[in-house]
Amino acid sequence: MDDGIHPQAAFVDGKLVGGSAMLSLAITVPGPRVVALGGVTATGVVATHRRRGLLRAMMQAMFDEALGRGEPLAALSASEGGIYGRFGFSPATMRARWELDRSDARLIDCAPTVGSLELVDAAVARQAWPQIHQQIRRRQIGELAPDPDRWDGLSDDAAGTDGPMRYLVHRDAAGNLDGVANFRLLWSPSPEHAGTLVVEGFQAVTADAYRAMWMLLTDFDLTRKIVAPSRPMDEPLRWMLRNPRAMRITRQSDNLWLRILDLPAALTARAYDTTTELTFAIEDDSMCPHNVGAWRLAVSPDKVTCTRTDKRPDLTTDIQSLSSLYLGGMSAAVLAGAGRIRPHRPGAVNDTARVFRVDPEPFNSFGF
Ligand SMILES: CC(C)(COP(=O)(O)OP(=O)(O)OC[C@H]1O[C@@H](n2cnc3c(N)ncnc32)[C@H](O)[C@@H]1OP(=O)(O)O)[C@@H](O)C(=O)NCCC(=O)NCCS
């Protein structure tokens, strides 16, 4: 039976010395459309057998199998940033950890919210999360389809100094659930660490739910600071603050690393807002050599084609940069500035940006 888990193992002299696995997942790409993706996870080679090419061999096998299953994309969360670029992966979504002092969290006057908030127990949150996530992920570029048991572990039990997880839901004026958040109030005997509210999960279907939930969480009695460890870079809450600078980004990191496995299948699987054509060359892709060559991408809101071309390309890019551009969150100008995209005519970089870029930025709220 195909359970969507595709393991790999590396043996030397009959001994198991390494393993990895690819999960058949689905990701939302610009359109929004849902595309099959092979998610690489649980990778390790025993210390005595590292740097002999075992991971490369497993990765190649996983790429070939994913292509055989018709998955045009691969992805992973990278433990170390220096390993996976050589296999064609590159960051395609980013995330931020931010902090906000409650005393600075004064909000602008805006339209009053019309729904209702409720603090609920874990049993209600376990029901609420899949409902909300299902609605979000259909339109949130970069979001992944979750395992059915993803939220089973939510509980009301206290966990050491982290304090118990608390759950907040929002309902619209008609009583329909449209937002959910998980947060903790950290406990500490030292006053400087006490009073921190950590928002570990937050999803809102409507702007009303978004504002109402942050209004409560940023002004929670007996707290001094609000921390959100993994949020999109373009957080609207910043623009709800009278002092936008009060939200301090304390860490910015790559999130999902993407790898285009089948270039024409991937580029025609997403949609584009503009009508234009772009020609580009991929010079090198030893693990997926079928991607190498010059391509013509012709896009319009109704139709997309990606075919080989003999024309002189507008630009040359590596497969990593194209993978970073794919979900629409990466700047073509930044990649050109880094020398990873080489334009061959004036305006080629701007045209590339216009073709790929999306707003808001892609984001995935969890890894695998
Ligand atoms: C990361 C790991 C799986 C790599 O396995 P491996 O079999 O040693 O990798 P390979 O020999 O196939 O290496 C392929 C390439 O990656 C490079 N590489 C491997 N691990 C690296 C690391 N930690 N940092 C930088 N480069 C690394 C190799 O030098 C090699 O480079 P090359 O293509 O230029 O020759 C292994 O080192 C490991 O298990 N590390 C600890 C656990 C871990 O980090 N797992 C990843 C979880 S996401």
The ligand as a MOL file (V3000), in Angstrom:
LIG
                    3D

  0  0  0     0  0            999 V3000
M  V30 BEGIN CTAB
M  V30 COUNTS 48 50 0 0 0
M  V30 BEGIN ATOM
M  V30 1 C 24.2850 15.7450 6.5290 0
M  V30 2 C 24.5890 14.2810 6.2210 0
M  V30 3 C 23.2960 13.5000 6.0760 0
M  V30 4 C 25.4140 14.2200 4.9160 0
M  V30 5 O 25.6090 12.8770 4.5630 0
M  V30 6 P 26.9080 12.4180 3.7670 0
M  V30 7 O 26.6860 11.0300 3.2930 0
M  V30 8 O 28.0990 12.7010 4.5740 0
M  V30 9 O 26.8820 13.4260 2.5290 0
M  V30 10 P 27.6190 13.2100 1.1410 0
M  V30 11 O 28.9200 12.4820 1.3660 0
M  V30 12 O 26.7040 12.6040 0.1460 0
M  V30 13 O 27.9140 14.6890 0.7980 0
M  V30 14 C 27.4910 15.3210 -0.3270 0
M  V30 15 C 28.0880 16.6930 -0.3240 0
M  V30 16 O 27.5910 17.4410 0.8010 0
M  V30 17 C 28.6770 17.8990 1.5860 0
M  V30 18 N 28.2500 17.8680 2.9780 0
M  V30 19 C 27.7420 16.8260 3.6180 0
M  V30 20 N 27.4420 17.1640 4.8870 0
M  V30 21 C 27.7550 18.4670 5.0390 0
M  V30 22 C 27.6920 19.3770 6.1180 0
M  V30 23 N 27.2550 19.0130 7.3120 0
M  V30 24 N 28.0910 20.6510 5.8920 0
M  V30 25 C 28.5590 21.0240 4.6820 0
M  V30 26 N 28.6620 20.1900 3.6190 0
M  V30 27 C 28.2610 18.9160 3.7930 0
M  V30 28 C 29.8120 16.9610 1.2820 0
M  V30 29 O 31.0450 17.5730 1.5520 0
M  V30 30 C 29.6020 16.7030 -0.1910 0
M  V30 31 O 30.0870 17.8030 -0.9300 0
M  V30 32 P 30.5090 17.7180 -2.4710 0
M  V30 33 O 29.2740 17.3820 -3.2320 0
M  V30 34 O 31.0160 19.0880 -2.7630 0
M  V30 35 O 31.5280 16.6290 -2.5140 0
M  V30 36 C 25.4640 13.6480 7.3520 0
M  V30 37 O 26.6320 14.3990 7.4610 0
M  V30 38 C 24.7660 13.6110 8.6970 0
M  V30 39 O 24.0720 12.6450 8.9980 0
M  V30 40 N 24.9230 14.6670 9.5070 0
M  V30 41 C 24.2850 14.7370 10.8170 0
M  V30 42 C 22.7550 14.7180 10.7710 0
M  V30 43 C 22.1650 15.8050 9.8980 0
M  V30 44 O 22.6340 16.9280 9.8860 0
M  V30 45 N 21.1020 15.4450 9.1700 0
M  V30 46 C 20.4140 16.3590 8.3260 0
M  V30 47 C 19.0040 16.5000 8.8070 0
M  V30 48 S 18.1090 17.6160 7.7490 0
M  V30 END ATOM
M  V30 BEGIN BOND
M  V30 1 1 1 2
M  V30 2 1 2 3
M  V30 3 1 2 4
M  V30 4 1 2 36
M  V30 5 1 4 5
M  V30 6 1 5 6
M  V30 7 2 6 7
M  V30 8 1 6 8
M  V30 9 1 6 9
M  V30 10 1 9 10
M  V30 11 2 10 11
M  V30 12 1 10 12
M  V30 13 1 10 13
M  V30 14 1 13 14
M  V30 15 1 14 15
M  V30 16 1 15 16
M  V30 17 1 15 30
M  V30 18 1 16 17
M  V30 19 1 17 18
M  V30 20 1 17 28
M  V30 21 1 18 19
M  V30 22 1 18 27
M  V30 23 2 19 20
M  V30 24 1 20 21
M  V30 25 1 21 22
M  V30 26 2 21 27
M  V30 27 1 22 23
M  V30 28 2 22 24
M  V30 29 1 24 25
M  V30 30 2 25 26
M  V30 31 1 26 27
M  V30 32 1 28 29
M  V30 33 1 28 30
M  V30 34 1 30 31
M  V30 35 1 31 32
M  V30 36 2 32 33
M  V30 37 1 32 34
M  V30 38 1 32 35
M  V30 39 1 36 37
M  V30 40 1 36 38
M  V30 41 2 38 39
M  V30 42 1 38 40
M  V30 43 1 40 41
M  V30 44 1 41 42
M  V30 45 1 42 43
M  V30 46 2 43 44
M  V30 47 1 43 45
M  V30 48 1 45 46
M  V30 49 1 46 47
M  V30 50 1 47 48
M  V30 END BOND
M  V30 END CTAB
M  END
